[in-house]
Structures are given as C-alpha cells and as structure tokens.
Amino acid sequence: MKFRRRSNPSEASAGAGEQGEALGGEPGAADPVPAPQVGPFDVDDLPDDGLDRVDLGSLLIHPEEGRELRLQVDEATGEVQAVIVAGEDGAVELRAFAAPRHGDLWSDVRPQIAEDMLRQGGEVTEREGPFGPELVCRIEVQLEDGTTAVQPSRIIGINGSRWLLRATLLGRPAMDVEGSQDWEDTITRVAVRRGTGAMPVGDVLPVVLPENAQRIDPA
C-alpha cells in the first residue's frame, strides 16, 4: 500500500451474543451462533477477524482493494493530522481524539462543529445514522483552479474507551446516505489505540507513518 502526502487545506462495538440453551432443550442440538463483533474497536478489544491492518499509531486501518491510504499533513509543522481512505467515488477522513473515561464527548463537540460550519456559511442537518447522531453538511469551497464548488460531507462520531473517533465521509457516501454501506463498513473495521498516558480531552491522538511506507509528494 502506498501513502500519499496531502497538505492540510485549513486545517460500537456490539459484543457476541450469549450462548443459549439447545433448541427445544433437545440434547445434541447446536448452540446459537454468536453475532459477529462490529467496530470500530478499541485496540485492546480487537477480535481475531483475520483482517490485516496498517498500524499508524493511534489508528489501525484495514487496507482495501481499489482504495488508497493517504495522510493529511500540516505543512507548517510536519505533523500528521488525519488519515484518509480514498476511492474513485469518495473518501473518509479519520481522526481520533482523547476523551474522558466516562461521558459522551461526541454530544459535547457536535454542536460546536455545527456552529463552526454555519459560521463559515455552510448548511448543517442532524440525522440519526448507523453509528448514532451525525451531521450532514454542505459548504462552498474554493478549488485549485480558483473556481468554487459545494462540498457535501457527513460527520460521524463514535465514543470509545477514553477516545472519540471522528469519521468524515466525502463524495458519494456523503450525498447518497442510504447507499453508503460499503464506506460505513470501512469505519467499522478501524481500531483505535488510545495509549495509557494522560492527555487533555479533545487532543488529537498521534498518527505515525510506518517505516516501510512509500511516501509520495504531490507533483
């Protein structure tokens, strides 16, 4: 898998089902099959699902056929700010943040994100999605050739064990809300490593570029 350096333009787990008694109480009857675990996962609770994942420090991402893993880098500091999984029809931007052990950080920051989007002249609608409340947004952006276009996005937040994963869907999965199952599945395969050190709530968990990664700067 290759990594593409990208400049920064501006800046649920469901457990396996309990084993029940044999059907009808008949001896030898098969036990119910546990439901598969669904992510995103805490790295300490990652199931043996047979998937390879690229270790990027705070985020472990399963590489997918036909999609490219990119890193969004702040050119001023050289720090990686987000991980982007990009395909022909869209992309998902992934960031993990430090969160309190108890509480709902997504409910705290969601109104702030919506307010910031409105302040920039965008539109925001809140809806109930597969991961809980999410924001559906539209905002005018300037393209590289100087023209403007409307950029749709869906901002999803998932509270974990002392972390918050924020996933921003762009392109088709942001516009075709009911037809974005494949991109939502990408989010469920993510694992988050919070680390044991103390961090202020809301700080971005660090992303690390693997030593064997191929780094490609834009032409």
Helices and strands as residue ranges (DSSP letters): E 2-7, G 23-25, E 41-42, G 43-45, E 54-55, E 59-61, E 68-73, E 80-86, E 90-98, H 105-119, E 123-129, E 132-142, E 148-159, E 163-171, H 172-175, G 177-179, H 181-188, E 191-192, E 214-216
